[in-house]
Each structure stands twice: as C-alpha cells, then as structure tokens.
Amino acid sequence: MKIRAIITGATGMVGEGVLIECLAHADVEHVLVLNRKPCGVSHPKLEEVLCPNFMDLSAIENKLQGYNACFFCMGVTSIGLTEEEYTNFNRDIPVHVAEVLSKLNKDMTFCFVSGAGTEGSGKSKNMWIRVKGKAENDLMKLPFKKAYMFRPGYMQPTKGAKNTLKLYKAVSWMYPVFRAVFPKFVCTLKEVGLAMINTVNKDYETNLLEVKDIVALAKK
C-alpha cells in the first residue's frame, strides 16, 4: 500500500530527519507537512500547510483527509517550562491533533516521538516522564488502525540536514563510540524515519518502541 503521510515538526531536527526519509522512499507517494512556519523544502511529493494554532484545526480539516499515516515529531524540551506549559506542548497538542486525524482517517497509522525512559504509570518524579507517559497512554486509546510510541535516545543526525541541534553537531563525531558502548540508547535519524515508514505496511510485536525496536523495525 502506498503511503500518504502527515508529518509535524519538520522544522525541527527529528521531523526534518523523518521528512528526508519519506521523500526518498519509494513507498511514500505524498507527504503533507503541518507546521507553524515554512520548512523551506521543495519536492514533488511535498505539500505544506501552515497552522498557527494546533489546538484549532477547523480551518484546515478538509486538507487532512485521505492519509494513512501521521508521523508526529513535534515537541519541546522541558527546560525552563512549568509542568502545565510542557503538558500543553507534549501531551495536549499531540492528543488533540490525533483525535482530529483519527476521525478523518479510519485507516491511519499514528507514530509519536516520545523519549527513552518514558513509562506510563504516572508515578515518576520526573515531570517529562509523567507527561510523555500520559500522552502515550491517551494516544493508544484512540481508534487508529495502529499506533506506535517511539522512545529514541541519542539520534545521530542525518548528514546535510539544516535543523540539527548544536549539541548534536558538536558530538556527532562520537557516534561510532556511542553506538558501540550504549547500543540500547543510540540509533540514527535515518533508522527512526525508516521505522516509521515500515509501521504502515508491516506489523511489530509491541506498540512501545525502544531503541532496539526502532533499529529492528527499520530493517524490516
């Protein structure tokens, strides 16, 4: 089945990496990028819709129909944010977008970028773990065909990408060492993108994808 995917967060490092893989993949026939600002990418497969308020999609709902995948890569760090602010960005927005998409696209596979260490008990002392865990739990309750929660750790940036974070640029030369010493926490953005693409037409035994699962699914 050809893939028609919606991607959020394409102006960030993870979303851009996933977008690069989608545009290069033969199984992906069309990509809709949903952003607050232009991503600056032009490609025959690519369509872009600007959305200043992700909590109100009513004006663009007609553009969100006819897709069988959503790769939700948008999110912010918890540094400097209150729990309420962080929850708005990393739980409320993705769940709201997912609720809309699940009503418009009955055969959709939804992939959400969470993070290594996330768990859904709600008892963690770490604010970001509680918030991401609640987001995962809420997303998996929605009536998607399939839903996968991605829990990457360090992601080696894609060569030539424009939105690589400064810290990743500074340490990316250490990637071979990181991968050898910490294989459970290290993968590449290419593997994240390929794993997301593969969720659409291939099944996997768990919905909670740790790094080892991301790497395995990327090879399917």
C-alpha positions as CSV (number, residue, x, y, z in Angstrom):
1,M,0.0,0.0,0.0
2,K,1.3,3.4,-1.0
3,I,1.8,5.7,1.9
4,R,0.3,9.2,2.3
5,A,1.8,10.7,5.4
6,I,1.3,13.8,7.5
7,I,4.4,15.0,9.3
8,T,4.5,17.5,12.2
9,G,7.7,19.1,13.4
10,A,9.6,19.2,10.1
11,T,11.3,22.5,11.1
12,G,12.9,20.5,14.0
13,M,15.8,18.0,13.9
14,V,13.7,14.8,14.3
15,G,10.9,15.9,12.0
16,E,13.3,17.0,9.3
17,G,15.1,13.7,9.5
18,V,11.8,11.8,9.1
19,L,10.8,14.0,6.2
20,I,14.1,13.3,4.4
21,E,13.5,9.6,4.6
22,C,9.9,9.9,3.4
23,L,10.7,12.0,0.4
24,A,13.4,9.5,-0.6
25,H,11.3,6.3,0.0
26,A,9.6,4.6,-3.0
27,D,6.6,3.5,-0.8
28,V,5.7,7.1,0.2
29,E,3.7,8.8,-2.6
30,H,2.7,12.0,-0.8
31,V,3.7,14.0,2.3
32,L,1.8,16.8,4.0
33,V,3.9,18.8,6.3
34,L,1.9,20.6,9.1
35,N,4.0,23.4,10.5
36,R,3.7,26.8,12.2
37,K,6.3,28.2,9.8
38,P,7.6,27.1,6.4
39,C,10.1,24.3,6.4
40,G,11.9,25.6,3.4
41,V,11.8,22.3,1.5
42,S,10.5,21.9,-2.1
43,H,9.8,18.5,-3.6
44,P,7.2,16.9,-6.0
45,K,5.8,14.7,-3.2
46,L,5.6,17.5,-0.7
47,E,2.7,19.7,0.3
48,E,2.8,22.2,3.2
49,V,0.0,23.6,5.3
50,L,0.7,26.3,7.9
51,C,-1.1,26.0,11.1
52,P,-0.6,28.8,13.7
53,N,-2.8,27.1,16.3
54,F,-2.6,23.3,16.6
55,M,-5.4,23.3,19.1
56,D,-7.8,24.6,16.4
57,L,-7.6,22.6,13.2
58,S,-11.1,23.5,12.0
59,A,-10.0,25.8,9.2
60,I,-7.8,23.1,7.6
61,E,-9.7,19.8,8.4
62,N,-10.5,19.4,4.7
63,K,-6.8,19.2,3.9
64,L,-6.2,16.5,6.5
65,Q,-8.3,13.8,4.9
66,G,-7.1,10.9,2.7
67,Y,-3.9,10.0,4.7
68,N,-2.9,6.6,6.1
69,A,0.0,7.7,8.3
70,C,0.9,10.5,10.7
71,F,4.5,10.9,12.0
72,F,4.1,13.2,14.9
73,C,7.6,14.6,15.6
74,M,6.8,18.0,17.1
75,G,7.7,18.7,20.7
76,V,9.8,20.8,23.1
77,T,12.3,20.3,25.8
78,S,11.2,20.6,29.4
79,I,14.0,23.0,30.3
80,G,12.6,26.3,31.6
81,L,8.9,25.2,31.3
82,T,6.3,24.6,34.0
83,E,4.5,21.3,34.0
84,E,1.4,23.0,32.6
85,E,3.4,24.5,29.8
86,Y,5.2,21.3,29.0
87,T,1.9,19.4,29.1
88,N,0.4,21.7,26.6
89,F,3.1,21.2,24.1
90,N,3.8,17.5,24.6
91,R,0.5,16.0,25.6
92,D,-2.4,18.3,24.8
93,I,-1.4,19.3,21.3
94,P,-0.4,15.8,20.0
95,V,-3.6,14.2,21.6
96,H,-5.8,16.9,20.1
97,V,-4.3,16.6,16.6
98,A,-4.5,12.8,16.9
99,E,-8.2,13.0,17.9
100,V,-9.0,15.0,14.8
101,L,-7.0,12.8,12.5
102,S,-8.5,9.6,13.9
103,K,-12.0,10.8,13.0
104,L,-10.9,11.9,9.5
105,N,-8.8,8.9,8.5
106,K,-10.0,5.5,9.7
107,D,-7.0,3.5,8.3
108,M,-4.3,5.7,9.8
109,T,-1.1,4.5,11.5
110,F,0.0,7.1,14.1
111,C,3.6,7.4,15.3
112,F,4.5,9.6,18.2
113,V,8.0,10.6,19.2
114,S,8.2,10.2,23.0
115,G,11.6,9.5,24.5
116,A,13.9,6.9,26.1
117,G,12.9,6.3,29.7
118,T,9.2,7.1,29.3
119,E,6.8,4.9,31.2
120,G,3.1,5.2,31.7
121,S,2.5,4.6,35.4
122,G,2.2,8.3,36.1
123,K,4.3,7.8,39.3
124,S,7.6,9.1,38.1
125,K,9.3,12.0,40.0
126,N,10.4,13.3,36.6
127,M,7.9,15.7,35.1
128,W,8.7,15.0,31.5
129,I,8.3,11.2,32.0
130,R,4.9,11.6,33.6
131,V,3.7,13.9,30.8
132,K,5.1,11.8,27.9
133,G,3.7,8.7,29.6
134,K,0.2,10.2,29.8
135,A,0.5,11.3,26.1
136,E,1.4,7.7,25.1
137,N,-1.5,6.2,27.1
138,D,-4.0,8.7,25.7
139,L,-2.8,8.3,22.1
140,M,-3.0,4.5,22.3
141,K,-6.7,4.7,23.3
142,L,-7.7,6.4,20.1
143,P,-9.3,4.5,17.2
144,F,-6.3,4.3,14.9
145,K,-5.6,1.3,12.7
146,K,-2.2,1.2,14.5
147,A,-0.4,3.4,17.0
148,Y,3.3,3.3,17.9
149,M,5.1,5.2,20.6
150,F,8.8,5.9,19.6
151,R,11.2,6.1,22.5
152,P,14.5,7.1,21.0
153,G,17.6,8.2,23.0
154,Y,20.5,9.7,21.1
155,M,19.7,10.0,17.4
156,Q,22.6,10.5,15.0
157,P,21.7,13.4,12.7
158,T,21.2,13.0,9.0
159,K,24.1,14.3,7.0
160,G,23.3,17.6,5.4
161,A,20.1,18.3,7.5
162,K,19.6,22.0,8.2
163,N,17.9,21.8,11.7
164,T,20.5,19.7,13.6
165,L,20.8,20.9,17.2
166,K,24.1,22.5,18.1
167,L,24.8,19.9,20.8
168,Y,24.3,17.1,18.3
169,K,26.6,18.8,15.8
170,A,29.3,19.1,18.5
171,V,29.2,15.4,19.5
172,S,28.1,13.6,16.3
173,W,31.7,12.6,15.5
174,M,31.5,10.4,18.6
175,Y,28.6,8.4,17.2
176,P,30.6,5.2,16.5
177,V,31.7,5.1,20.1
178,F,28.2,5.9,21.4
179,R,26.7,3.1,19.4
180,A,29.3,0.6,20.5
181,V,29.2,1.5,24.2
182,F,25.4,2.3,24.5
183,P,23.6,0.3,21.9
184,K,20.3,0.4,23.8
185,F,20.2,4.2,23.7
186,V,21.7,5.1,20.3
187,C,20.3,5.0,16.8
188,T,20.2,7.2,13.7
189,L,17.5,9.6,12.5
190,K,17.5,7.5,9.3
191,E,16.5,4.5,11.3
192,V,13.8,6.4,13.1
193,G,12.4,7.6,9.7
194,L,12.6,4.1,8.1
195,A,11.0,2.5,11.2
196,M,8.1,4.9,11.0
197,I,7.6,4.2,7.3
198,N,7.7,0.5,8.0
199,T,5.0,0.7,10.7
200,V,2.4,1.4,8.0
201,N,2.7,-1.8,5.9
202,K,4.4,-4.1,8.4
203,D,3.4,-5.2,11.9
204,Y,5.6,-5.2,15.0
205,E,5.0,-7.1,18.3
206,T,4.8,-4.1,20.6
207,N,3.4,-0.6,20.3
208,L,6.1,0.8,22.7
209,L,9.3,1.1,20.6
210,E,12.5,1.3,22.5
211,V,15.8,1.9,20.6
212,K,16.3,-1.8,19.9
213,D,12.8,-2.0,18.4
214,I,13.3,1.1,16.3
215,V,16.5,-0.4,14.9
216,A,14.9,-3.8,14.2
217,L,11.8,-2.2,12.6
218,A,14.0,0.0,10.3
219,K,15.5,-3.2,8.8
220,K,12.1,-4.9,8.1
